Amino acid sequence: MKHLKFTYVDAITGVSAAVESAMNGTRFPSVAGLEFVWARESAYPTPVPEFFGTCPDASDTDHPGVMGVFSQSDWDQMLADEMRARPDPESKRVAALWQAAHEYEYAQVSGSAIGLLAIGVLQKLPKCAAVQGWIKEIWVAYYERKATGSTDTDFSIAGACPHSVPELMQELGL
């Protein structure tokens, strides 16, 4: 069995994606018995995807798209290195939760409005306090989901921000 590293080729012209972009869709190289096993996911996005697979010893590997033929031990080491380089699922889950909470808040209150909000909260202004409570609701949900292993990235449970930035500015006398 041969152990290969390969990339896509153009579905019609057969030109390797390492040479030029596939204009007619993609396919794997025309290596007899080529079996896909894994892809380099730790480096995505990348202009030239890297795939790894096997083929029978008798297969001709001199085809566009084949990027290398490796010993099994080298191939196994590349796989082990790839698995170590990939973010663990828990990190991905927490990052997705954080990003969703941040985007939900940021879509309605962002930038200098946060500074205005802080000033209004210190002055105990009711609209600013309401917006602060709304933000708190989002982040309480985030920390609860983070702690419980949830993958729910829908933070609309907090509802819409209770006041707009112009309303906060008006409350602050700006």
C-alpha positions, 0 to 999 in steps of 0.5 A: 500500500502506498501512502499519498499526499494529494490535492484536487485537480480540475474535473475536466482539464486534470490540472492540479489545484497547486498549479491553477484554480480549477475552473470546471469543478474539482476531483481527486487525481486519477490514481487507480484505487485512491482512497481518501483517509484524511485532510489537513484541516488545521491549515484551512482556509488554504488555496491548495487543499491537502488530502491524504490517502492510500492506493495499492502498491501497483498504482501509478502515482505520477499524476497531476495533483499527487504531492508526494508518496510517503512511507507509512511511518512518515504518513502516520507521523503527519497524521499525528502532527495534524491531530495535535494541531487541530483545535480540540472540540471543546475549544471550538464549542466555547469559541463558537458560543463566545462569538455568537454572544459577542455578535448578538450584543455588537449588532445592537450596541458597539464601539463608542456606545459602550463608553456612553453606556458605562457613563450612563450606568455610573450616573444610574440613568434608567435607559443605560441601566436597562441596556446594561441588564440586557447585555448581562442577560446575554453573557449570563446565558453564555457562561451558563452554556459554557459551563453546561456543555451547550452548543446553543449559539442563539442568544435571541433569548435576551430579546432586542436591546431595550434602547437604541444608541440615540436614546442613550445619547439623549438620556446622557444629554448629548 
